[in-house]
């Protein structure tokens, strides 16, 4: 039989010539070739997670935030933290002589070259070290596909030889364990999953050390074709299992591939407790940021908020926020920006969102009045109907419970959060002075003073929970204001004095007074704690916002509950909405030692007082020095008489369609009015203690309260106008 020489053809001859030429050139230059490849330590040090880490005050991870959209990388996995089953499968699949060569498997290279000469594929000769070299040097990656890990072919012969040379250089300074470790942390397994940590957690929701044999075979099979369909991957994994004589069968491999490769995958966050803080502090290539947060307190506060909002969800409550600060340092210990997955707007940050403050601003108003010595805690205020003329008409405030308490002390009015007395106080202190004081307390983006009017006393001002907590912390610190902070370190700014220490002490004492609070809330309520605490609730108009803010000797806690959409809640007050969250958190914070009341500063005097007609029980009251009564016991008279209706500037219209004899205006007076009379212009029309029903007549009028010596003690001007008859 005659031997037949193989017919290579033009292509085969060309391939052989190019290969020989490349080898000759390489032999000539290899001795002088220098590859600037990093060391293992440099590669490991330069590795960055695709997630940036938010760390708590103890160095624990409190939140992971994706900051690299190009790939999904988790923490670097040390070789001894990776399943031996995976290492075995990868080596068998990618480089069976890994431990016996020095970077290049020359036998496999020669076999691939010969195979290529005869029309077969030239692939399959790349060792693990060669693949690693191309990961470290973009110039060694397939031409036209820089950085594309899905392409497994397309390198020029020159690139291939440089890749082989680089692999040889790597193994001169790296040991085999370092090569394998770097490879498993840099190789792409599926889609964007780069490295064994991301692949293991993304596909199997477990750490690399926990991978079993079937999972390891699938991962090893994915390296060749990361984005292949599940049937192709399972087929390759099955062949790999047979080649390795693995204990698992193809049926189990196919079942697992169908389960994990059918759809998408999710790399579950191991820490996701502070998303709003993470978005504030992470990004711009920052790998990790240390914060003042406490992981355990953050988790507890979030759980409490979610649980209590769940309890009132049927009352149209979906959102909430919590902020906790250390009184002394200003460090934020917990920052819960929303109620989490149950919120339809969980990405909104409820800590910095602006909402109407409700009654939570009243302590600062009363503090201003105490400081200006307009009031003392024992001053009497009238909780009775009030009409105030404004540019837009008559402003008529009302109390939350729509019942009037009559004469009350400033202590009771503030502690029990009575609205009408607060409006009377802002009339005494001045809206402009109050708004300026809010600015000094750190409330940002306030409108000009003339924007608010007397409703500012009841919280028509938009504030954030962040600013509100720090304002209350100012009271807790005796009137000294400093900034809150989320990261460690001193800001270097000196605290600013906002309230004199004696004034802050008076306000704190009132906010901690359970007896004074009981007029509205009762003695046992959600605000009562086993230890000293000062607290205030607030509810904005139409029950859109619910607040509870207060402090112990060490901590200030603020809670907001409502709906980010602005929808009103249904029958939810500060005591039923935000207060239970505040109380549970405050109890947790003071679970070990309780809280001590502040020491009485100089400038505060305690005196025994009595009230006329037993309006309030006798008690020991606190006064600023110079405002205390002269005698140890003082009988405090009721408020001097005033005109409740009509208010100054009122315009009354006479309706021509209603019989004149059926139209009446009722004059109302406040205070002790037994000895006073009504005088309309120059005519006395009745006694102030009696109900006077006056028939209105078109004209301008001066209504006055006069005493028995005809002295005017209060007066208002009003006008009566006619209306056209409706045809």
Secondary structure as the mmCIF struct_conf table of DSSP 4:
data_model
#
loop_
_struct_conf.conf_type_id
_struct_conf.id
_struct_conf.beg_label_comp_id
_struct_conf.beg_label_asym_id
_struct_conf.beg_label_seq_id
_struct_conf.end_label_comp_id
_struct_conf.end_label_asym_id
_struct_conf.end_label_seq_id
HELX_RH_AL_P HELX_RH_AL_P1 UNK A 9 UNK A 29
HELX_RH_3T_P HELX_RH_3T_P1 UNK A 30 UNK A 32
HELX_LH_PP_P HELX_LH_PP_P1 UNK A 37 UNK A 39
HELX_RH_AL_P HELX_RH_AL_P2 UNK A 40 UNK A 46
BEND BEND1 UNK A 50 UNK A 50
STRN STRN1 UNK A 51 UNK A 55
TURN_TY1_P TURN_TY1_P1 UNK A 57 UNK A 58
BEND BEND2 UNK A 59 UNK A 59
STRN STRN2 UNK A 61 UNK A 66
BEND BEND3 UNK A 69 UNK A 70
STRN STRN3 UNK A 72 UNK A 72
BEND BEND4 UNK A 75 UNK A 75
HELX_LH_PP_P HELX_LH_PP_P2 UNK A 76 UNK A 78
HELX_RH_3T_P HELX_RH_3T_P2 UNK A 79 UNK A 81
BEND BEND5 UNK A 82 UNK A 82
HELX_RH_AL_P HELX_RH_AL_P3 UNK A 84 UNK A 94
TURN_TY1_P TURN_TY1_P2 UNK A 96 UNK A 100
BEND BEND6 UNK A 101 UNK A 103
HELX_RH_AL_P HELX_RH_AL_P4 UNK A 106 UNK A 117
TURN_TY1_P TURN_TY1_P3 UNK A 118 UNK A 119
BEND BEND7 UNK A 120 UNK A 120
BEND BEND8 UNK A 124 UNK A 124
HELX_RH_AL_P HELX_RH_AL_P5 UNK A 128 UNK A 136
HELX_RH_3T_P HELX_RH_3T_P3 UNK A 138 UNK A 140
BEND BEND9 UNK A 141 UNK A 141
HELX_LH_PP_P HELX_LH_PP_P3 UNK A 142 UNK A 142
TURN_TY1_P TURN_TY1_P4 UNK A 143 UNK A 144
TURN_TY1_P TURN_TY1_P5 UNK A 146 UNK A 147
TURN_TY1_P TURN_TY1_P6 UNK A 149 UNK A 150
HELX_RH_AL_P HELX_RH_AL_P6 UNK A 157 UNK A 173
BEND BEND10 UNK A 174 UNK A 174
HELX_RH_AL_P HELX_RH_AL_P7 UNK A 176 UNK A 186
BEND BEND11 UNK A 187 UNK A 187
STRN STRN4 UNK A 188 UNK A 190
TURN_TY1_P TURN_TY1_P7 UNK A 191 UNK A 192
STRN STRN5 UNK A 193 UNK A 194
BEND BEND12 UNK A 195 UNK A 195
HELX_RH_AL_P HELX_RH_AL_P8 UNK A 196 UNK A 204
BEND BEND13 UNK A 205 UNK A 206
HELX_RH_3T_P HELX_RH_3T_P4 UNK A 208 UNK A 210
HELX_RH_AL_P HELX_RH_AL_P9 UNK A 213 UNK A 224
TURN_TY1_P TURN_TY1_P8 UNK A 226 UNK A 227
HELX_RH_AL_P HELX_RH_AL_P10 UNK A 230 UNK A 244
TURN_TY1_P TURN_TY1_P9 UNK A 245 UNK A 245
BEND BEND14 UNK A 247 UNK A 248
HELX_RH_AL_P HELX_RH_AL_P11 UNK A 250 UNK A 260
BEND BEND15 UNK A 261 UNK A 263
BEND BEND16 UNK A 270 UNK A 270
STRN STRN6 UNK A 272 UNK A 272
BEND BEND17 UNK A 273 UNK A 273
HELX_RH_AL_P HELX_RH_AL_P12 UNK A 275 UNK A 281
TURN_TY1_P TURN_TY1_P10 UNK A 284 UNK A 285
STRN STRN7 UNK A 288 UNK A 290
BEND BEND18 UNK A 292 UNK A 292
HELX_RH_AL_P HELX_RH_AL_P13 UNK A 295 UNK A 311
TURN_TY1_P TURN_TY1_P11 UNK A 312 UNK A 312
HELX_RH_3T_P HELX_RH_3T_P5 UNK A 313 UNK A 315
TURN_TY1_P TURN_TY1_P12 UNK A 316 UNK A 316
STRN STRN8 UNK A 319 UNK A 326
TURN_TY1_P TURN_TY1_P13 UNK A 327 UNK A 329
STRN STRN9 UNK A 331 UNK A 331
STRN STRN10 UNK A 332 UNK A 336
BEND BEND19 UNK A 338 UNK A 338
HELX_RH_3T_P HELX_RH_3T_P6 UNK A 340 UNK A 342
TURN_TY1_P TURN_TY1_P14 UNK A 344 UNK A 347
BEND BEND20 UNK A 348 UNK A 348
TURN_TY1_P TURN_TY1_P15 UNK A 350 UNK A 352
STRN STRN11 UNK A 355 UNK A 356
HELX_RH_3T_P HELX_RH_3T_P7 UNK A 358 UNK A 361
HELX_RH_AL_P HELX_RH_AL_P14 UNK A 362 UNK A 371
TURN_TY1_P TURN_TY1_P16 UNK A 372 UNK A 373
BEND BEND21 UNK A 374 UNK A 374
TURN_TY1_P TURN_TY1_P17 UNK A 377 UNK A 378
STRN STRN12 UNK A 380 UNK A 383
BEND BEND22 UNK A 384 UNK A 384
STRN STRN13 UNK A 388 UNK A 390
TURN_TY1_P TURN_TY1_P18 UNK A 391 UNK A 392
STRN STRN14 UNK A 393 UNK A 395
TURN_TY1_P TURN_TY1_P19 UNK A 400 UNK A 401
BEND BEND23 UNK A 402 UNK A 402
STRN STRN15 UNK A 406 UNK A 409
HELX_RH_AL_P HELX_RH_AL_P15 UNK A 410 UNK A 415
TURN_TY1_P TURN_TY1_P20 UNK A 416 UNK A 417
HELX_RH_AL_P HELX_RH_AL_P16 UNK A 419 UNK A 429
HELX_RH_AL_P HELX_RH_AL_P17 UNK A 431 UNK A 440
TURN_TY1_P TURN_TY1_P21 UNK A 441 UNK A 442
BEND BEND24 UNK A 445 UNK A 445
HELX_LH_PP_P HELX_LH_PP_P4 UNK A 446 UNK A 448
HELX_RH_3T_P HELX_RH_3T_P8 UNK A 449 UNK A 451
TURN_TY1_P TURN_TY1_P22 UNK A 452 UNK A 452
HELX_RH_3T_P HELX_RH_3T_P9 UNK A 453 UNK A 458
TURN_TY1_P TURN_TY1_P23 UNK A 459 UNK A 459
BEND BEND25 UNK A 461 UNK A 461
STRN STRN16 UNK A 462 UNK A 463
HELX_RH_AL_P HELX_RH_AL_P18 UNK A 465 UNK A 476
TURN_TY1_P TURN_TY1_P24 UNK A 477 UNK A 479
STRN STRN17 UNK A 480 UNK A 481
STRN STRN18 UNK A 485 UNK A 485
BEND BEND26 UNK A 486 UNK A 489
HELX_LH_PP_P HELX_LH_PP_P5 UNK A 493 UNK A 495
STRN STRN19 UNK A 496 UNK A 497
BEND BEND27 UNK A 499 UNK A 499
HELX_RH_AL_P HELX_RH_AL_P19 UNK A 501 UNK A 511
TURN_TY1_P TURN_TY1_P25 UNK A 512 UNK A 512
HELX_RH_AL_P HELX_RH_AL_P20 UNK A 514 UNK A 521
BEND BEND28 UNK A 523 UNK A 525
TURN_TY1_P TURN_TY1_P26 UNK A 526 UNK A 527
BEND BEND29 UNK A 530 UNK A 531
STRN STRN20 UNK A 534 UNK A 539
HELX_RH_3T_P HELX_RH_3T_P10 UNK A 541 UNK A 543
STRN STRN21 UNK A 545 UNK A 551
BEND BEND30 UNK A 553 UNK A 554
STRN STRN22 UNK A 555 UNK A 562
TURN_TY1_P TURN_TY1_P27 UNK A 564 UNK A 565
HELX_LH_PP_P HELX_LH_PP_P6 UNK A 567 UNK A 569
BEND BEND31 UNK A 570 UNK A 571
TURN_TY1_P TURN_TY1_P28 UNK A 574 UNK A 578
HELX_RH_AL_P HELX_RH_AL_P21 UNK A 579 UNK A 589
TURN_TY1_P TURN_TY1_P29 UNK A 590 UNK A 593
HELX_LH_PP_P HELX_LH_PP_P7 UNK A 596 UNK A 601
TURN_TY1_P TURN_TY1_P30 UNK A 602 UNK A 603
STRN STRN23 UNK A 604 UNK A 611
HELX_RH_3T_P HELX_RH_3T_P11 UNK A 612 UNK A 614
BEND BEND32 UNK A 615 UNK A 616
STRN STRN24 UNK A 619 UNK A 624
TURN_TY1_P TURN_TY1_P31 UNK A 625 UNK A 627
BEND BEND33 UNK A 628 UNK A 628
BEND BEND34 UNK A 630 UNK A 633
STRN STRN25 UNK A 635 UNK A 636
HELX_LH_PP_P HELX_LH_PP_P8 UNK A 637 UNK A 641
STRN STRN26 UNK A 642 UNK A 645
BEND BEND35 UNK A 646 UNK A 646
HELX_LH_PP_P HELX_LH_PP_P9 UNK A 647 UNK A 647
TURN_TY1_P TURN_TY1_P32 UNK A 648 UNK A 649
STRN STRN27 UNK A 650 UNK A 654
TURN_TY1_P TURN_TY1_P33 UNK A 656 UNK A 657
BEND BEND36 UNK A 658 UNK A 658
HELX_RH_3T_P HELX_RH_3T_P12 UNK A 660 UNK A 662
STRN STRN28 UNK A 665 UNK A 670
BEND BEND37 UNK A 671 UNK A 671
TURN_TY1_P TURN_TY1_P34 UNK A 674 UNK A 675
STRN STRN29 UNK A 677 UNK A 680
TURN_TY1_P TURN_TY1_P35 UNK A 681 UNK A 682
STRN STRN30 UNK A 683 UNK A 687
TURN_TY1_P TURN_TY1_P36 UNK A 688 UNK A 689
BEND BEND38 UNK A 690 UNK A 690
STRN STRN31 UNK A 692 UNK A 694
HELX_LH_PP_P HELX_LH_PP_P10 UNK A 695 UNK A 696
BEND BEND39 UNK A 698 UNK A 698
STRN STRN32 UNK A 699 UNK A 706
TURN_TY1_P TURN_TY1_P37 UNK A 708 UNK A 709
STRN STRN33 UNK A 712 UNK A 722
HELX_LH_PP_P HELX_LH_PP_P11 UNK A 724 UNK A 726
#
